[in-house]
Amino acid sequence: MKIAIVGAAYTGFAAAEYLKGKGHEVSVTTTSERRVPELEAVADRVVVMKGSDRDKMRELIAGQDVLLLTMAGGMVERDGKFVMDLDLYKDAYVGTAESVVEAIDVAPGLSQIVFTGSWSAYGNAGGADEVNEDTPATPASPFAQVYIDTENLLFGIETPERKVCIYRTGTIYGPQVGFMPRGLQASTLPMAGQTVPFDGNAPAAIIHRDDVVRALEFAIDNRLSGIHNLINDITEKKEVFFGKIIADAGAEPINWVGAGTGPKSLSNQKLKDAGFVLGDPDTAQDGNSFL
């Protein structure tokens, strides 16, 4: 099977390596020329491009069977700090989806598109007590709206022959790769004693990187369609779950100030009912790879 992956950073890189190891012909994209040698080790083809580049997208997806969208973007450095730029964020997500829509005619054999979005698309889900995939989303910020806009563009090109699967993923944790902290403790401790603009009463909503990769394969193998929440079985609230990590380290507690901006609960039952079995339902594999 020919599989194209847009975005080959943390999750996309692991997916490329895993799927190529399964015998698939894998193409990946990167916006950085310097990463080409690294990616050539895990992919059959590397295309240097932005997802919003229409011409490059046509080149990428021509003749492909599957398209995986695991892109990220929007982060820029300003005054010595990394911040999210909304225009760049839109270009990374909505721009990529628009590019796919415009290029889809060159890929008549493309039978599956999978996009790893975010559970933040729900916003507070209108205050619903139990949030599942049928709960209307009420994104709380322009950044969260970007996910909804991206989803809608992709669903607009779904056909009986071309399935579109959206994974609304939790925060991704897993083995350490590169300089960004990936383990739960390493990514939580910098928030100790800080005020963070998130709802501490929202569910922790986390997922291991390798379960994301496995879910991508699951969607391909089962021709999955529609929206599926991709989180593990941890149901504790953010302030409780991450508070334990902070307390165990003897650090100052986090001050959560985004009250009411997150959902009250989040279900992963739909994906389980489809047959997916989590490899790390309870964070026991944090810091490890189990692919």
VOPAGU-2260 file (C-alpha; in pm, 1 decimal, decimal comma):
REM VOPAGU-2260
SITE   aa  ch    i         X         Y         Z
SITE  MET   A    0       0,0       0,0       0,0
SITE  LYS   A    1     120,4     352,7     -79,2
SITE  ILE   A    2      87,4     581,0     222,2
SITE  ALA   A    3     163,1     954,3     232,3
SITE  ILE   A    4     215,3    1126,2     568,7
SITE  VAL   A    5     196,6    1504,5     598,8
SITE  GLY   A    6     404,7    1604,9     898,2
SITE  ALA   A    7     681,4    1373,4    1015,6
SITE  ALA   A    8     774,0    1508,7    1356,4
SITE  TYR   A    9     700,9    1310,4    1675,1
SITE  THR   A   10     396,4    1103,0    1577,7
SITE  GLY   A   11     440,1    1119,9    1201,2
SITE  PHE   A   12     800,3    1004,0    1221,0
SITE  ALA   A   13     705,0     704,7    1437,9
SITE  ALA   A   14     415,9     623,0    1204,0
SITE  ALA   A   15     643,7     631,9     899,5
SITE  GLU   A   16     896,7     401,7    1060,9
SITE  TYR   A   17     627,1     162,4    1180,0
SITE  LEU   A   18     430,7     145,2     854,9
SITE  LYS   A   19     740,4     109,7     638,5
SITE  GLY   A   20     841,7    -176,3     866,8
SITE  LYS   A   21     508,1    -339,0     784,5
SITE  GLY   A   22     599,8    -336,6     416,5
SITE  HIS   A   23     410,6     -28,8     300,0
SITE  GLU   A   24     558,8     226,8      60,1
SITE  VAL   A   25     576,3     544,1     268,4
SITE  SER   A   26     613,5     907,6     162,2
SITE  VAL   A   27     658,7    1182,6     422,1
SITE  THR   A   28     676,7    1560,1     422,1
SITE  THR   A   29     889,8    1804,5     612,5
SITE  THR   A   30     929,0    2180,9     598,4
SITE  SER   A   31    1299,2    2151,8     682,9
SITE  GLU   A   32    1561,2    2053,0     426,3
SITE  ARG   A   33    1801,4    1954,4     704,7
SITE  ARG   A   34    1568,1    1672,7     816,3
SITE  VAL   A   35    1576,1    1495,6     481,1
SITE  PRO   A   36    1860,7    1251,6     567,9
SITE  GLU   A   37    1690,3    1159,9     896,9
SITE  LEU   A   38    1358,0    1095,3     724,5
SITE  GLU   A   39    1509,7     900,9     437,3
SITE  ALA   A   40    1595,3     636,7     696,2
SITE  VAL   A   41    1225,4     573,9     771,0
SITE  ALA   A   42    1053,0     658,3     441,6
SITE  ASP   A   43    1077,3     570,1      74,5
SITE  ARG   A   44    1022,7     931,1     -36,5
SITE  VAL   A   45    1072,5    1265,8     138,2
SITE  VAL   A   46     903,5    1579,0       3,0
SITE  VAL   A   47    1013,1    1916,7     139,8
SITE  MET   A   48     696,6    2125,7     146,7
SITE  LYS   A   49     439,8    2315,2     347,0
SITE  GLY   A   50     106,9    2140,4     362,2
SITE  SER   A   51     -60,2    2443,0     207,1
SITE  ASP   A   52     154,5    2423,3    -107,3
SITE  ARG   A   53     -99,4    2317,1    -371,1
SITE  ASP   A   54     149,9    2207,3    -634,1
SITE  LYS   A   55     355,1    2003,5    -390,0
SITE  MET   A   56      40,4    1842,9    -249,4
SITE  ARG   A   57     -57,7    1726,5    -594,7
SITE  GLU   A   58     289,0    1577,5    -633,3
SITE  LEU   A   59     264,1    1410,2    -293,0
SITE  ILE   A   60     -75,4    1241,0    -317,6
SITE  ALA   A   61     -74,5    1138,4    -684,5
SITE  GLY   A   62     -99,4     760,2    -696,4
SITE  GLN   A   63    -136,4     720,0    -320,5
SITE  ASP   A   64    -377,1     483,4    -144,5
SITE  VAL   A   65    -378,6     648,9     199,1
SITE  LEU   A   66    -315,0    1000,5     330,4
SITE  LEU   A   67    -228,6    1054,7     697,2
SITE  LEU   A   68    -237,0    1412,7     824,9
SITE  THR   A   69     -25,7    1437,8    1139,0
SITE  MET   A   70      93,8    1793,2    1086,7
SITE  ALA   A   71     160,4    2052,7    1353,0
SITE  GLY   A   72     266,0    2412,8    1329,3
SITE  GLY   A   73     211,0    2770,9    1426,2
SITE  MET   A   74     490,7    2798,9    1681,5
SITE  VAL   A   75     724,7    3097,9    1644,1
SITE  GLU   A   76     990,3    3258,0    1862,5
SITE  ARG   A   77     930,1    3614,5    1973,6
SITE  ASP   A   78    1138,0    3802,5    2228,5
SITE  GLY   A   79    1305,3    3480,3    2336,1
SITE  LYS   A   80     974,8    3296,0    2391,6
SITE  PHE   A   81     789,1    3042,9    2179,9
SITE  VAL   A   82     430,6    3146,3    2111,4
SITE  MET   A   83     149,8    3030,9    1883,3
SITE  ASP   A   84      76,4    3245,4    1579,7
SITE  LEU   A   85    -286,2    3207,1    1465,6
SITE  ASP   A   86    -217,4    3276,9    1097,6
SITE  LEU   A   87      58,7    3017,5    1087,4
SITE  TYR   A   88    -161,5    2774,6    1280,3
SITE  LYS   A   89    -440,5    2816,0    1025,0
SITE  ASP   A   90    -195,1    2767,4     741,1
SITE  ALA   A   91     -61,9    2445,7     895,2
SITE  TYR   A   92    -404,9    2288,8     941,3
SITE  VAL   A   93    -673,6    2460,5     733,6
SITE  GLY   A   94    -419,7    2542,2     462,3
SITE  THR   A   95    -320,9    2176,8     438,8
SITE  ALA   A   96    -683,3    2063,0     420,4
SITE  GLU   A   97    -758,2    2319,7     148,9
SITE  SER   A   98    -456,1    2194,5     -41,2
SITE  VAL   A   99    -578,5    1834,2     -18,0
SITE  VAL   A  100    -924,9    1936,2    -138,2
SITE  GLU   A  101    -781,9    2114,8    -441,7
SITE  ALA   A  102    -544,0    1829,4    -525,8
SITE  ILE   A  103    -779,2    1535,5    -469,2
SITE  ASP   A  104    -852,0    1492,0    -840,5
SITE  VAL   A  105    -498,4    1361,2    -899,3
SITE  ALA   A  106    -551,4    1077,0    -650,8
SITE  PRO   A  107    -854,2     877,6    -767,8
SITE  GLY   A  108    -726,2     570,6    -584,1
SITE  LEU   A  109    -698,4     745,9    -245,9
SITE  SER   A  110    -929,1     535,5     -29,5
SITE  GLN   A  111    -851,7     665,0     319,5
SITE  ILE   A  112    -770,5     999,7     479,7
SITE  VAL   A  113    -692,0    1017,1     852,0
SITE  PHE   A  114    -643,2    1342,7    1040,3
SITE  THR   A  115    -509,8    1360,7    1395,5
SITE  GLY   A  116    -685,2    1665,9    1534,0
SITE  SER   A  117    -750,4    1753,2    1897,7
SITE  TRP   A  118   -1011,5    1700,0    2165,1
SITE  SER   A  119    -989,7    2077,4    2227,6
SITE  ALA   A  120   -1228,4    2109,3    1932,1
SITE  TYR   A  121   -1511,1    2033,1    2176,6
SITE  GLY   A  122   -1448,3    2343,4    2386,5
SITE  ASN   A  123   -1682,2    2300,6    2684,0
SITE  ALA   A  124   -1923,0    2102,8    2460,1
SITE  GLY   A  125   -2205,2    2332,6    2563,6
SITE  GLY   A  126   -2170,6    2221,2    2923,1
SITE  ALA   A  127   -2273,6    1862,1    2845,2
SITE  ASP   A  128   -2215,9    1621,1    3134,4
SITE  GLU   A  129   -2109,6    1332,4    2911,2
SITE  VAL   A  130   -1915,9    1419,5    2598,3
SITE  ASN   A  131   -1888,3    1178,5    2306,7
SITE  GLU   A  132   -1849,6    1212,8    1933,3
SITE  ASP   A  133   -2216,3    1309,0    1888,3
SITE  THR   A  134   -2186,4    1603,2    2129,1
SITE  PRO   A  135   -2187,0    1937,0    1942,3
SITE  ALA   A  136   -1850,4    2111,6    1959,6
SITE  THR   A  137   -1826,7    2465,2    2094,8
SITE  PRO   A  138   -1459,5    2556,5    2039,8
SITE  ALA   A  139   -1343,7    2807,4    2298,4
SITE  SER   A  140   -1073,7    2980,4    2093,4
SITE  PRO   A  141    -978,4    3058,0    1732,8
SITE  PHE   A  142    -708,3    2791,1    1765,2
SITE  ALA   A  143    -966,3    2524,9    1853,9
SITE  GLN   A  144   -1188,7    2645,0    1570,1
SITE  VAL   A  145    -903,6    2564,5    1333,1
SITE  TYR   A  146    -955,2    2194,1    1404,5
SITE  ILE   A  147   -1326,4    2214,5    1326,8
SITE  ASP   A  148   -1260,0    2399,9    1002,1
SITE  THR   A  149   -1000,9    2139,7     902,1
SITE  GLU   A  150   -1238,4    1852,3     980,9
SITE  ASN   A  151   -1519,5    2007,4     777,1
SITE  LEU   A  152   -1299,2    2055,5     472,1
SITE  LEU   A  153   -1188,6    1692,8     482,0
SITE  PHE   A  154   -1537,4    1554,5     536,7
SITE  GLY   A  155   -1639,2    1754,8     230,6
SITE  ILE   A  156   -1435,9    1521,3       6,3
SITE  GLU   A  157   -1549,5    1194,5     164,2
SITE  THR   A  158   -1717,5     952,1     -75,1
SITE  PRO   A  159   -1828,9     588,2     -45,5
SITE  GLU   A  160   -1491,5     494,1    -192,7
SITE  ARG   A  161   -1286,7     746,7       8,2
SITE  LYS   A  162   -1325,7     732,2     385,1
SITE  VAL   A  163   -1232,0    1021,8     612,5
SITE  CYS   A  164   -1144,9     946,0     974,7
SITE  ILE   A  165   -1087,0    1219,4    1230,3
SITE  TYR   A  166    -911,2    1136,0    1555,3
SITE  ARG   A  167    -970,0    1396,4    1823,6
SITE  THR   A  168    -660,0    1306,6    2022,5
SITE  GLY   A  169    -562,7    1385,1    2376,5
SITE  THR   A  170    -230,1    1538,5    2469,4
SITE  ILE   A  171      35,8    1301,4    2336,9
SITE  TYR   A  172     298,2    1157,6    2570,2
SITE  GLY   A  173     552,3     879,5    2528,4
SITE  PRO   A  174     923,6     811,5    2479,9
SITE  GLN   A  175    1163,2    1103,0    2477,9
SITE  VAL   A  176    1271,5    1207,7    2129,7
SITE  GLY   A  177    1455,9    1529,9    2054,5
SITE  PHE   A  178    1463,3    1827,5    2288,3
SITE  MET   A  179    1092,4    1868,2    2366,0
SITE  PRO   A  180     978,7    1694,8    2688,2
SITE  ARG   A  181     756,1    1400,9    2597,6
SITE  GLY   A  182     722,2    1212,3    2925,8
SITE  LEU   A  183     435,6    1309,6    3154,9
SITE  GLN   A  184     656,6    1423,2    3442,7
SITE  ALA   A  185     897,0    1613,5    3217,7
SITE  SER   A  186     612,8    1798,9    3045,5
SITE  THR   A  187     418,5    1867,1    3366,9
SITE  LEU   A  188     687,4    1994,4    3603,0
SITE  PRO   A  189     754,2    2316,4    3404,5
SITE  MET   A  190     396,7    2415,9    3496,2
SITE  ALA   A  191     467,5    2388,8    3869,8
SITE  GLY   A  192     381,4    2712,5    4047,2
SITE  GLN   A  193     258,9    2861,6    3720,0
SITE  THR   A  194     -77,3    3001,2    3615,6
SITE  VAL   A  195    -197,4    2813,9    3309,3
SITE  PRO   A  196    -497,0    2906,6    3089,0
SITE  PHE   A  197    -658,3    2563,1    3099,4
SITE  ASP   A  198    -959,1    2421,9    3279,8
SITE  GLY   A  199    -838,0    2210,9    3570,2
SITE  ASN   A  200   -1179,7    2046,5    3595,6
SITE  ALA   A  201   -1162,6    1914,8    3239,4
SITE  PRO   A  202   -1052,5    1551,6    3192,6
SITE  ALA   A  203    -678,3    1482,1    3169,3
SITE  ALA   A  204    -735,9    1354,2    2811,6
SITE  ILE   A  205    -399,3    1202,8    2724,1
SITE  ILE   A  206    -280,2     936,3    2479,9
SITE  HIS   A  207      46,5     753,0    2421,6
SITE  ARG   A  208     221,0     828,8    2093,2
SITE  ASP   A  209     234,5     461,1    2004,6
SITE  ASP   A  210    -140,7     425,7    2050,5
SITE  VAL   A  211    -182,6     710,2    1802,3
SITE  VAL   A  212      36,4     523,5    1553,6
SITE  ARG   A  213    -157,9     201,8    1614,5
SITE  ALA   A  214    -485,2     389,6    1572,0
SITE  LEU   A  215    -367,1     520,6    1235,6
SITE  GLU   A  216    -303,5     165,0    1122,5
SITE  PHE   A  217    -640,1      59,2    1268,1
SITE  ALA   A  218    -819,2     325,0    1064,7
SITE  ILE   A  219    -645,8     207,0     746,7
SITE  ASP   A  220    -713,1    -162,0     808,4
SITE  ASN   A  221   -1078,7    -105,8     900,9
SITE  ARG   A  222   -1157,5     180,2     660,4
SITE  LEU   A  223   -1269,7     386,2     955,0
SITE  SER   A  224   -1493,4     686,3     896,1
SITE  GLY   A  225   -1619,2     973,1    1109,6
SITE  ILE   A  226   -1497,8    1130,4    1433,0
SITE  HIS   A  227   -1338,1     917,7    1704,4
SITE  ASN   A  228   -1199,8    1035,0    2037,8
SITE  LEU   A  229    -848,3     900,1    2085,9
SITE  ILE   A  230    -762,1     915,5    2455,7
SITE  ASN   A  231    -659,1     657,0    2711,3
SITE  ASP   A  232    -866,9     538,4    3008,1
SITE  ILE   A  233    -750,2     798,8    3261,0
SITE  THR   A  234   -1070,9     975,5    3369,7
SITE  GLU   A  235    -929,4    1203,1    3640,3
SITE  LYS   A  236    -954,6    1578,9    3603,9
SITE  LYS   A  237    -646,3    1770,8    3497,0
SITE  GLU   A  238    -594,0    1929,2    3838,3
SITE  VAL   A  239    -607,7    1584,5    4002,5
SITE  PHE   A  240    -400,8    1384,5    3754,8
SITE  PHE   A  241    -130,6    1641,6    3692,2
SITE  GLY   A  242    -152,7    1754,5    4054,7
SITE  LYS   A  243     -33,9    1410,4    4164,8
SITE  ILE   A  244     271,4    1438,9    3939,7
SITE  ILE   A  245     347,9    1781,0    4086,4
SITE  ALA   A  246     293,6    1664,0    4444,1
SITE  ASP   A  247     511,2    1353,6    4400,0
SITE  ALA   A  248     793,4    1581,1    4285,5
SITE  GLY   A  249     743,7    1809,9    4585,9
SITE  ALA   A  250     678,3    2104,4    4356,0
SITE  GLU   A  251     440,2    2398,7    4380,4
SITE  PRO   A  252      84,3    2331,2    4259,5
SITE  ILE   A  253     -44,5    2453,4    3924,1
SITE  ASN   A  254    -293,9    2739,5    3918,7
SITE  TRP   A  255    -560,9    2647,2    3663,3
SITE  VAL   A  256    -753,8    2954,3    3544,3
SITE  GLY   A  257    -953,2    2835,1    3242,5
SITE  ALA   A  258   -1260,7    2742,9    3446,7
SITE  GLY   A  259   -1548,2    2611,0    3236,9
SITE  THR   A  260   -1357,7    2613,9    2908,3
SITE  GLY   A  261   -1313,3    2237,4    2882,6
SITE  PRO   A  262   -1558,6    1946,0    2862,6
SITE  LYS   A  263   -1680,1    1783,4    3184,2
SITE  SER   A  264   -1602,4    1434,8    3054,7
SITE  LEU   A  265   -1474,0    1265,5    2742,5
SITE  SER   A  266   -1557,5     916,6    2620,4
SITE  ASN   A  267   -1334,6     685,0    2416,7
SITE  GLN   A  268   -1600,1     412,8    2390,5
SITE  LYS   A  269   -1677,7     458,4    2021,1
SITE  LEU   A  270   -1326,1     361,7    1914,6
SITE  LYS   A  271   -1327,5      67,7    2155,1
SITE  ASP   A  272   -1660,2     -47,8    2015,6
SITE  ALA   A  273   -1499,1     -40,8    1669,9
SITE  GLY   A  274   -1246,8    -294,0    1801,4
SITE  PHE   A  275    -945,9     -82,3    1895,0
SITE  VAL   A  276    -756,5    -199,0    2203,8
SITE  LEU   A  277    -535,0      54,3    2379,6
SITE  GLY   A  278    -175,1     -45,5    2432,5
SITE  ASP   A  279    -130,8     196,8    2722,2
SITE  PRO   A  280    -469,4     260,5    2884,4
SITE  ASP   A  281    -323,9     380,1    3217,4
SITE  THR   A  282      13,5     549,7    3137,7
SITE  ALA   A  283     217,4     247,7    3252,8
SITE  GLN   A  284     419,4     276,7    2929,6
SITE  ASP   A  285     505,8     645,1    2969,2
SITE  GLY   A  286     862,7     698,1    2849,5
SITE  ASN   A  287     865,3     366,5    2664,6
SITE  SER   A  288     785,3     258,2    2310,7
SITE  PHE   A  289     570,9     -51,9    2253,3
SITE  LEU   A  290     537,8     -53,3    1875,7
